[in-house]
Amino acid sequence: KIFQAVVSCVGHDGTIYVIPKLFESKLKELMSEIQSNFKCLGLLEPYCWKKGEACVIRGSDTLWYRGKVVELGGGTLQVQYIDRGYIEKVPQCHLYPTTLYTDTPPFCIPCQLYKTVPVGNFWQRDAVHILQELLTNEEVEIHVQQLPDNPWGKLSVSLYFDGMSLSSFMAYQQFCVTKDCQDIPKQELLEGSAQVLPSYTLPPLPVPGDTFPVRVTHFVSPKEVYICLNPSENVTKPSTTEGDASCNLDSLNEALKWCNKNVDSLPLLTNFRTEMPCLVEYRDGLWYRAKLLSVEELNPDKILIQFVDYGNFSVVPTSKLRCIPHHLLQYPVQAVRALLAGFKPLLSDTNAKRIPYCPEWSVEALWAMMDCTEGKRLSASILASSPEVTISLYEDDQKLVHMKLIEMGLAELEE
């Protein structure tokens, strides 16, 4: 079976406790009933507790929860919240023995990862910490693989968070070994252990001749740009001849939010190859998708990269590079390189300041093009998609953007 669940806790032994979404309303009803029946402060008089005895526990939030005694000892008892899974030590005055709710099974299900063996045959402390950080209170998808031998045993499952296999993720972090897991070869690609590099995909382009909204995300020169398709809808739509579903940028943003939240659990990139996908920290402190462009040394201090969803380039230290989770490669890049048609550099341009990497253009022409497009609603039409994507770029009044450069004497019309 496959079902959605919320992870209530991860035990110190790596047991993952989940509450199926279908059980949430019944659990809420039971909690309300318990609060109505127990309005006392706990059992204040001496009581001889037994291991495994049912009780209710007064939590730190002053609510009562179903529980059972796990270990005895002194003035405190180790108890387990049977509907949440977590175990803690509490003073005896926070407990009350009861058999009122013993006929209702626990709402949380203890799970273990199917065919997944932790290194050393038990989950190390740092691995448990990562599991707790990743999963606690998060909604996940559970695929039941094997039932336990007894009703109180652990369910063997495949668990997916944000579309990613937890077993693959933990194996990638080298915390465990998985058997018969199809996701592992894909994860090995991230470490460069396979000969074929993973790569990003390009979005499907609109039909040549159709006009579509765009946003210019980066200028290389007045004639070479990177554009984002359909910026107003935050979605990259396929051409009308394609049958693929549209790729929603919101989904990419959600995946990147997760990566930024859990970036410390992603390993630093140590295998540097040209075109290698990766995550790179930008100067705003956030991590974005990128690829390596120039790798000249085995252990370089700095590497030239390109942010694939914007088109801009940067030279960054290796400390700002991390391995990219495989599920982030399923989204097409959002920035498409394109050449603008209809104009060329002015041969008699007297501006002394030139673009160093593109000396046929003046810096003034580049700034003028940026001023023409910044913050404006633009549209484009594809003239050719091979060998390079070539477009006409229009302002919202359907005037060609480059006409401003012609008027300023910074470019001339192309025959």
Phi and psi in degrees as a GROMACS rama.xvg file:
@    title "Ramachandran Plot"
@    xaxis  label "Phi"
@    yaxis  label "Psi"
@TYPE xy
-122.434  130.941  ILE-2
-149.718  157.406  PHE-3
-88.2456  143.823  GLN-4
-150.89  163.847  ALA-5
-111.797  132.052  VAL-6
-77.8942  115.881  VAL-7
-81.9738  -34.9879  SER-8
-168.74  164.779  CYS-9
-120.427  120.433  VAL-10
-69.8003  165.087  GLY-11
-64.6774  -18.7605  HIS-12
-94.1231  6.26773  ASP-13
89.3869  1.02384  GLY-14
-65.9079  131.89  THR-15
-102.889  118.066  ILE-16
-99.2937  125.031  TYR-17
-124.539  147.023  VAL-18
-112.622  112.032  ILE-19
-56.2826  140.844  PRO-20
-58.6664  -31.4831  LYS-21
-66.1406  -20.9103  LEU-22
-91.0065  -8.94224  PHE-23
-60.1294  -42.7136  GLU-24
-67.5914  -40.1656  SER-25
-66.7118  -37.6003  LYS-26
-65.1972  -38.8504  LEU-27
-63.397  -40.6886  LYS-28
-63.7512  -43.3324  GLU-29
-63.192  -41.7932  LEU-30
-61.0889  -40.2188  MET-31
-63.7584  -40.0915  SER-32
-65.8672  -41.0237  GLU-33
-62.7845  -42.9481  ILE-34
-63.9219  -33.0034  GLN-35
-71.2392  -34.983  SER-36
-85.0619  -23.182  ASN-37
-120.901  105.385  PHE-38
-119.371  11.4979  LYS-39
-87.5166  -179.991  CYS-40
-96.3184  0.0634895  LEU-41
113.657  174.512  GLY-42
-84.231  110.818  LEU-43
-90.4995  -23.4903  LEU-44
-85.7402  157.586  GLU-45
-57.2932  141.908  PRO-46
-147.307  138.236  TYR-47
-90.801  94.0435  CYS-48
-75.4998  149.71  TRP-49
-119.82  146.694  LYS-50
-62.7452  130.968  LYS-51
88.8778  -2.0581  GLY-52
-70.2375  139.641  GLU-53
-76.0261  147.403  ALA-54
-160.221  175.62  CYS-55
-115.246  146.292  VAL-56
-117.922  131.959  ILE-57
-86.6651  110.058  ARG-58
-76.6343  174.339  GLY-59
-65.9058  -18.1665  SER-60
-89.663  9.43661  ASP-61
71.4071  4.21137  THR-62
-88.0777  155.275  LEU-63
-94.7675  138.503  TRP-64
-129.958  150.646  TYR-65
-69.4897  141.785  ARG-66
-154.747  -178.736  GLY-67
-147.816  151.94  LYS-68
-78.7524  127.855  VAL-69
-100.627  -44.7076  VAL-70
-140.594  146.093  GLU-71
-99.8008  153.468  LEU-72
167.08  110.374  GLY-73
60.4538  -140.78  GLY-74
-84.5522  -6.62178  GLY-75
-119.069  153.203  THR-76
-123.08  145.269  LEU-77
-90.2936  122.752  GLN-78
-127.056  159.218  VAL-79
-120.165  132.444  GLN-80
-79.3215  105.899  TYR-81
-71.4944  -18.7702  ILE-82
-95.9472  -0.769792  ASP-83
-123.903  -31.2414  ARG-84
99.8546  -27.1804  GLY-85
-76.6925  153.945  TYR-86
-118.204  137.716  ILE-87
-153.855  164.238  GLU-88
-93.7541  132.819  LYS-89
-135.108  152.21  VAL-90
-69.376  152.121  PRO-91
-60.0777  -27.9611  GLN-92
-71.4648  -6.21702  CYS-93
-97.6604  9.3272  HIS-94
-119.32  157.385  LEU-95
-146.693  123.597  TYR-96
-70.8453  140.045  PRO-97
-161.383  149.699  THR-98
-117.323  17.5298  THR-99
-62.3233  -37.0298  LEU-100
-117.602  20.213  TYR-101
-72.3366  -15.179  THR-102
-84.2283  -7.28056  ASP-103
-98.6505  119.643  THR-104
-61.0949  155.89  PRO-105
-58.9988  145.505  PRO-106
-85.889  -18.7442  PHE-107
-97.8326  149.068  CYS-108
-115.976  122.801  ILE-109
-74.7323  132.284  PRO-110
-128.785  152.943  CYS-111
-131.075  153.55  GLN-112
-75.0006  131.104  LEU-113
-67.9588  130.532  TYR-114
50.0233  41.8688  LYS-115
-124.456  119.754  THR-116
-111.716  116.374  VAL-117
-63.7093  150.7  PRO-118
-61.918  126.557  VAL-119
82.6594  6.70803  GLY-120
68.8505  10.8208  ASN-121
-150.975  152.307  PHE-122
-71.5655  123.259  TRP-123
-68.9525  159.906  GLN-124
-59.4798  -42.207  ARG-125
-69.3994  -30.2788  ASP-126
-67.9296  -42.2563  ALA-127
-62.6273  -39.2462  VAL-128
-61.1414  -42.6919  HIS-129
-64.896  -42.6855  ILE-130
-59.4848  -41.9394  LEU-131
-65.8073  -42.5457  GLN-132
-65.4428  -39.384  GLU-133
-72.152  -40.0981  LEU-134
-108.763  -29.306  LEU-135
-56.7169  124.756  THR-136
67.2685  12.2011  ASN-137
-96.6835  148.933  GLU-138
-85.0206  133.088  GLU-139
-133.025  169.153  VAL-140
-110.969  127.37  GLU-141
-108.024  127.414  ILE-142
-111.327  109.785  HIS-143
-72.7724  124.571  VAL-144
-107.889  -34.6796  GLN-145
-155.035  133.792  GLN-146
-81.3782  152.17  LEU-147
-73.1236  160.406  PRO-148
-69.4319  -31.05  ASP-149
-125.366  156.502  ASN-150
-60.0957  -22.463  PRO-151
-97.4427  3.77852  TRP-152
-78.9033  -177.629  GLY-153
-89.0827  139.006  LYS-154
-79.2221  130.006  LEU-155
-87.4228  120.172  SER-156
-135.76  160.67  VAL-157
-101.536  128.09  SER-158
-116.254  134.327  LEU-159
-122.975  128.61  TYR-160
-121.596  129.183  PHE-161
52.1791  36.788  ASP-162
78.8042  3.72158  GLY-163
-110.116  140.613  MET-164
-71.6744  125.202  SER-165
-66.111  -39.9441  LEU-166
-59.0658  -44.2554  SER-167
-63.9993  -42.7713  SER-168
-61.4587  -46.3941  PHE-169
-70.097  -33.5479  MET-170
-67.1924  -38.3691  ALA-171
-61.5931  -35.3077  TYR-172
-79.3226  -0.934991  GLN-173
65.7239  33.0206  GLN-174
-95.0051  -11.9982  PHE-175
-158.631  172.685  CYS-176
-123.051  133.987  VAL-177
-111.427  151.828  THR-178
-114.451  135.803  LYS-179
56.9347  38.2087  ASP-180
-104.5  117  CYS-181
-72.4527  -19.7743  GLN-182
-76.7259  -18.4455  ASP-183
-64.6231  -44.0636  ILE-184
-56.6966  -36.0609  PRO-185
-65.137  -39.2278  LYS-186
-69.7241  -34.0042  GLN-187
-62.8549  -27.9376  GLU-188
-59.5441  -34.5663  LEU-189
-65.1802  -28.6007  LEU-190
-88.1238  -4.40398  GLU-191
77.5988  14.7388  GLY-192
-75.8272  -17.4584  SER-193
-98.0383  160.173  ALA-194
-77.3647  -26.5995  GLN-195
-95.8829  123.943  VAL-196
-78.0256  146.88  LEU-197
-70.8472  161.749  PRO-198
-149.696  159.34  SER-199
-80.5559  160.686  TYR-200
-109.563  153.173  THR-201
-89.4211  148.213  LEU-202
-72.4012  149.57  PRO-203
-65.3229  138.512  PRO-204
-90.543  151.505  LEU-205
-63.2503  165.231  PRO-206
-66.595  132.707  VAL-207
-53.665  135.635  PRO-208
98.7402  -26.2492  GLY-209
-75.59  145.482  ASP-210
-98.2925  134.864  THR-211
-143.199  150.629  PHE-212
-72.2027  144.417  PRO-213
-141.806  164.038  VAL-214
-130.44  131.859  ARG-215
-80.5624  119.463  VAL-216
-97.2003  -20.7249  THR-217
-162.656  138.603  HIS-218
-105.519  125.939  PHE-219
-87.6838  -44.5996  VAL-220
-149.418  174.434  SER-221
-57.3693  -22.7003  PRO-222
-104.643  -18.5513  LYS-223
-114.7  121.164  GLU-224
-136.089  167.694  VAL-225
-117.898  131.493  TYR-226
-122.39  150.174  ILE-227
-107.423  128.054  CYS-228
-80.2429  143.186  LEU-229
48.225  56.2602  ASN-230
-66.7515  -28.8453  PRO-231
-68.8069  -27.2098  SER-232
-100.823  -3.09562  GLU-233
52.8916  37.3229  ASN-234
-146.656  138.731  VAL-235
-98.3129  110.179  THR-236
-92.5542  144.877  LYS-237
-74.9319  166.041  PRO-238
-68.736  164.132  SER-239
-68.7593  -13.0138  THR-240
-90.6795  -6.36279  THR-241
-97.1517  148.751  GLU-242
-100.462  -0.72139  GLY-243
-69.0644  151.895  ASP-244
-72.878  153.443  ALA-245
-67.9441  149.444  SER-246
-99.3123  113.272  CYS-247
-83.1248  122.934  ASN-248
-63.9529  -28.9177  LEU-249
-59.0253  -37.7199  ASP-250
-64.3114  -40.2854  SER-251
-63.5175  -43.0629  LEU-252
-61.32  -39.742  ASN-253
-65.3958  -40.5985  GLU-254
-64.6212  -38.7956  ALA-255
-69.3539  -34.829  LEU-256
-61.0445  -42.5428  LYS-257
-62.3958  -43.8743  TRP-258
-62.8623  -40.744  CYS-259
-66.0825  -34.7463  ASN-260
-69.0077  -32.7753  LYS-261
-116.331  26.2577  ASN-262
-62.3379  -28.936  VAL-263
-66.649  -19.7151  ASP-264
-87.1882  -7.95009  SER-265
-90.8391  131.264  LEU-266
-70.4348  151.425  PRO-267
-64.6902  147.409  LEU-268
-74.8498  127.587  LEU-269
-122.557  -13.2905  THR-270
-111.142  104.977  ASN-271
-101.14  118.271  PHE-272
-136.516  146.394  ARG-273
-58.739  136.502  THR-274
75.602  6.07998  GLU-275
-67.008  121.89  MET-276
-65.9876  148.147  PRO-277
-163.826  175.487  CYS-278
-107.221  138.597  LEU-279
-129.815  137.42  VAL-280
-81.518  125.41  GLU-281
-89.4594  172.243  TYR-282
-68.7794  -12.0972  ARG-283
-83.1567  2.54309  ASP-284
86.4626  -2.44777  GLY-285
-99.5251  159.117  LEU-286
-105.576  135.713  TRP-287
-130.524  160.893  TYR-288
-70.4003  141.643  ARG-289
-154.686  177.467  ALA-290
-142.785  151.838  LYS-291
-77.8843  137.446  LEU-292
-112.037  -39.1469  LEU-293
-134.37  115.933  SER-294
-127.196  109.281  VAL-295
-107.762  -19.2756  GLU-296
-125.689  161.631  GLU-297
-67.3687  -39.8236  LEU-298
-128.417  71.466  ASN-299
-71.8492  148.346  PRO-300
-76.1292  -36.5786  ASP-301
-136.196  149.255  LYS-302
-134.786  140.823  ILE-303
-81.4952  125.223  LEU-304
-128.487  166.256  ILE-305
-128.981  131.633  GLN-306
-78.3068  111.33  PHE-307
-72.4626  -18.6176  VAL-308
-94.4859  0.265029  ASP-309
-132.06  -30.5798  TYR-310
97.9962  -16.5075  GLY-311
-76.3291  158.865  ASN-312
-112.701  158.203  PHE-313
-158.741  151.764  SER-314
-105.449  120.128  VAL-315
-128.156  152.898  VAL-316
-73.7085  157.886  PRO-317
-63.5111  -20.6442  THR-318
-68.4136  -15.4902  SER-319
-99.813  14.3547  LYS-320
-112.711  131.755  LEU-321
-132.673  156.258  ARG-322
-64.5908  142.323  CYS-323
-95.8837  129.614  ILE-324
-59.0447  142.782  PRO-325
-60.035  -33.3031  HIS-326
-68.0619  -15.1327  HIS-327
-78.6261  -11.8675  LEU-328
-83.3808  -10.4644  LEU-329
-75.058  -17.2505  GLN-330
-90.985  128.824  TYR-331
-60.5341  153.099  PRO-332
-62.17  147.679  VAL-333
-93.1896  -16.9404  GLN-334
-108.011  124.59  ALA-335
-111.855  129.015  VAL-336
-73.1581  136.675  ARG-337
-147.365  149.571  ALA-338
-102.351  138.679  LEU-339
-89.9482  132.423  LEU-340
-96.8014  158.808  ALA-341
103.718  -5.92128  GLY-342
-151.588  165.589  PHE-343
-149.221  167.873  LYS-344
-61.8998  147.093  PRO-345
-78.1174  121.916  LEU-346
-65.6757  -32.2269  LEU-347
-96.7162  21.8458  SER-348
-64.0404  121.908  ASP-349
-95.2192  -0.215026  THR-350
-63.9194  123.712  ASN-351
-74.4949  -31.3752  ALA-352
-82.9712  113.932  LYS-353
-110.339  161.479  ARG-354
-74.6916  120.142  ILE-355
-55.1223  -43.1121  PRO-356
-88.2215  -3.04484  TYR-357
-147.103  65.738  CYS-358
-63.9449  -13.1629  PRO-359
-69.9304  -15.244  GLU-360
-111.518  143.464  TRP-361
-84.7467  154.471  SER-362
-63.1937  -34.132  VAL-363
-61.7829  -39.7169  GLU-364
-63.9365  -38.6305  ALA-365
-64.2864  -46.3626  LEU-366
-64.0476  -36.307  TRP-367
-64.1614  -41.7916  ALA-368
-65.7777  -38.0133  MET-369
-65.1233  -40.0859  MET-370
-64.7883  -33.1077  ASP-371
-70.8615  -21.6023  CYS-372
-113.814  -22.9424  THR-373
-63.471  124.256  GLU-374
71.2482  11.7893  GLY-375
-108.537  152.641  LYS-376
-80.5305  120.001  ARG-377
-119.758  159.594  LEU-378
-138.414  162.054  SER-379
-143.626  161.917  ALA-380
-138.743  130.715  SER-381
-80.3422  126.731  ILE-382
-95.6584  -34.8294  LEU-383
-154.329  144.541  ALA-384
-111.328  -4.61263  SER-385
-145.289  142.692  SER-386
-72.8924  -19.4383  PRO-387
-130.802  148.457  GLU-388
-67.5701  120.796  VAL-389
-121.602  130.91  THR-390
-133.574  160.772  ILE-391
-102.053  133.421  SER-392
-113.741  127.461  LEU-393
-118.553  149.273  TYR-394
-79.1374  176.985  GLU-395
-68.7496  -14.3763  ASP-396
-94.2441  15.4287  ASP-397
66.0447  17.8361  GLN-398
-87.5427  135.731  LYS-399
-62.0161  132.551  LEU-400
-61.5159  -37.5537  VAL-401
-71.8155  -9.85957  HIS-402
-62.7912  -26.2596  MET-403
-63.2894  -39.3256  LYS-404
-67.3063  -36.2601  LEU-405
-62.6329  -45.6309  ILE-406
-64.2105  -33.0113  GLU-407
-83.9526  -4.35374  MET-408
75.4016  25.6231  GLY-409
-104.047  -5.00806  LEU-410
-157.078  169.741  ALA-411
-134.271  157.247  GLU-412
-65.6023  145.16  LEU-413
-94.4698  136.138  GLU-414
